[in-house]
Amino acid sequence: MTRSVGTAELIELVAGARVYDLAQPFVNGMPQSPNHPRFHLALARRHGDVVREGGGSAAGEVLVLGGHVGTHVDALCHVSQDGLLHGGLRADDAQRGGRFSELGIDTVAPFLGRGVLLDVAALHGVDVLPGGTVITPRDLEAAASRAGVGVRTGDVVLVRTGWARHWAEAEAFVGLESGVPGPGEEAAAWLVSHGIRATGADTIAYEALAPGAGHAQLPVHRLLLVERGIHIVETLQLEELAADGVAEFAFVAAPLKLVGGTGSPLRPLALV
């Protein structure tokens, strides 16, 4: 296991940094998993509905969305195996009362640390990995070597497949027919062995999804969330970071304090 990044190194990473926005835009009709409530934004009050003395007016919206819609991070209570959550907690007990009393997204501290981009699409000389591609430990090792970076304890490791290029076509991005590229269980175990804090990708789910299979099986979620307590970030926008050849950066993100929630929308930043 390699060493974690020190405070001095982190300060060096953020001093005078350029900011890369790693979030996809939240917009009505955007691609998302069919397992979660659809995103919807509408004005609940328009300018002119109420006009204050002196002519002032205010507008406001109503939002409808699930915690796993758009760019988001998974809480450890998001997935269970055989009725158990991370640490052997019983899911039935933890979810009583309509929200989680343990392992909810409100217990997740803000992320501030070293980030690493492993560009597997570029490694294979393509803009986008084919649907259903299973990313292996060899892919991750080779991508890290190609970029000249190592994976250290406490890192947030982001994996680029190029799939964000399908974002404008919701059906293609969800990839039910084509499948979706992503890390296999062995690749996730490789990341675990390096002591990472979190990992994410530019796809609808941090998994290799076979054509036609959808979200029928989520072995990587089980390994990371349930067995190892490692958070997952999904639906990232990594194209600008990759185009500029950035492989190491300060990663900054803060989940919303949704008490007892299973996930949260996220706006991650890479400071370079």
N, C-alpha and C positions, 0 to 999 in steps of 0.2 A: 504494500500500500504506500503510495507516494504522499509527500507532505502536503499540508494545506497551505493556502496562500496567506501571507502575513499582512498585518495592518499597513506597513510601509509600502508594500507592493500594491495594495488596494488603493491607497492614496495616490500613488504614481499613476495607476490606471485611470483615475477619474479626473486628475488635474487637467484643466483645459480641455475636457473631453468633447468629442462630437457625439451627439445623441442620435441613436437609431431607434425608431419606433418599431417594435416587433409584434404589434397587435394588428389584427384584421379589423376593418371598420364594422360596426354594428349597424346593420341596415335591414329594413323589412325585406323579406324574401331571400336573405343570405343563406348559403348552405349550412346545414346543421344535421346532427344525428336525429333520425326519426324517433328515437327513444325519449326525447326531451321536449318540453313545451316550446312552441315556435316563438321567435323574437317578434315583438310588435311594439312600435312607438307611434303614438298619436297625440296630437294636442288636446289636452283636457280643457284648457282655457286659452283663448286667442286674444290678441290685442284688440281692444274695443268691446269685448264681452263685459268687462267692468272698467269704467273710466273713473279714476279718482278726481277729487276736486283739484283743479289745477292742470288737468289733462293727462296725468300719468296713467299708464296701463301696464300690465304684466301678462306674460304668456307662460304656460307650463304644460308639461306632458305627463302622460301615463305610460309606464313601461310594463311589458309582460315578457318574461323570459325565464328559462330554467338556469340553474347554476352551471350547466355544462354546455352553454350555447356561446358561439363565437370563441375568441381567444379566452381561455379559462384555465384554472388550476384545480386539480382534484384533491379533496380532503381525503384523509385515510379512511373515513367511514363510507366512502363512495362504493366500495366493493367488499363483499364478504365471501368466504369460502366455507361451505358446510355449516353455515349459520354463525360463523365467527369472523370478527374483525381483527385488525392488527393487534397484536399483544394478547390474543386469545379472548377478547371481550365478546360477549354474546350480543349479536346484532339486535335480537328481540328486546333485550333489556335497554340497550343504548338508544333505540329509536322510539321508545314509549313517549307518548304525548305529542307526536307529530313533528318532532325535531330531535336531533341527536344530542344527548347529554354528554357524550364523550367523542373525541376525535373529530369534532365539527370543524368547518373551515375557519371559524372564529378563533380556534386555538393555534392557527398557523401564523407564525411570526413573519413580518415582511422579509423578503429576500434581498440581501445585499451582500454580494460576494463575487468571486471570479466565475465568469462564464466562458464556455468553450463551444465553438461551432465545429461540428464534424460534418463536412460536406460530402456525403456519400454519392450524391448524383454527380458531382464534379469528378470524384474519384473514378467513376465508371465512364466519364467522358460524355455524359448526356445531360440535357436540361432537366429532364424529369425521369425518375425511375419508373419502369413499367408497373402497372397495377398488380398487386399480389407479391411483389418482390420482398423476399425475406432478408433483412439486413442481418449480417452475421458478426461475430466478434472480429473476424479477420477484416471485414469492411471497416469497422470502427478503428481498429489498430492502424490500418493502412491510411485512413482519412486523417487520423491524428498525426501520423508520421509525415504525410504529404504536407500538412499545414505547419509542421514543426512545433506542435504543442503536445503536452502531456496532460493526462486526466488526473486530478489531484483530489484528495480528501476534501469534502465540503463543496465541490464544484457543482454548478448547474450546467449540464451538458445538453446542448441542443443539436438535434440531428436533422440535416436538410435532405429531403428527398426530391425537392423541386415541385412537389404536388400543389403548392400555393399558386402555381401558374394556372390551375384549373378553377381558381376561386370564382371567377366571373360566371361559371357554368355550374349551377348548384348540383345538378344530377351527376355531372362528371366528378365534382369534388367529393361528393358522398361516396361515389364509386361502388355502388351495389353490384352492378354488372361487371365492371372491369376489375374489381378488387382494388386494394389500396396498399402501397408499399409501407414498410415499417419494420422496426426491430423485431426479431424473433426472440424467443425465450432465452436462448444462449447469449445473444447480444445484451439483453437486459442483465443477465447474470454477470457478464463481463463488466458492465457499469457498476453493478453492486460491489464487485470485488475491489473497485477503486474508491469506494467510500463516498460516492457522490451524495449530495443533498437532494437534488431534483434533476429531472430530465424532461425534455419536451421535443416536439417535432411540428412540422408544418402540415399535418394531416388531420383528418376528422377524428381519428382515434390513434393512440400511441400503440399500434399493433400492425402486424402484417395481416391484412384482411384478404382472404382468397376470393376470387371472382364468384359472385352469387352467394357468398356466405354471410355477408353483413357482419353484425356484432354477435354472431352465435357463440363464439368462444373468445375469451379475453385472457389468455394465459400470462401475458406481460403485465396486465393490470393486477392480476392475482399475485404475481411474484413481487412487484414493486410496492403496491399499496398494502396488501394483506400481510405478506411474509416479511418484507424488509422495511416498511414504513418510509418509502421514498415517494415524494410527490411527483405528479405528472402534469405537464403543461401541454395543451393541445391547440391546434389551429393557429400556429404561429406564422408570422410573415418574416421569412428569412432571406428573401431575394436580394434586398439592398445590401445587407450585411455580406452575403456571399459574393455579390458582384464586386464589392470593394476589397475582397480578399481578407476580410477580418476573421480571425480565428480565436482571438483572446480578447476579453473585454470585461468590464464591470457590469454585472447583471443586477438590475434593480426592479422590483415589483412588489406590490402589496395587495393581497386579497382583501375584499370587502369583509367587514366583521358581521357576517350573516350568521347570527347565533344558531347553532345546530344545523347549519347547512352542509351539504355534501360537496359543494364546489363553489367557485366564485369567478365572475368575469374578472379579467386581468388586463392591464396595459403594461406589458414588460418593456423595459428600456435596456439597450446596450450602450454603455458609455465607453468610448474608444479614444 
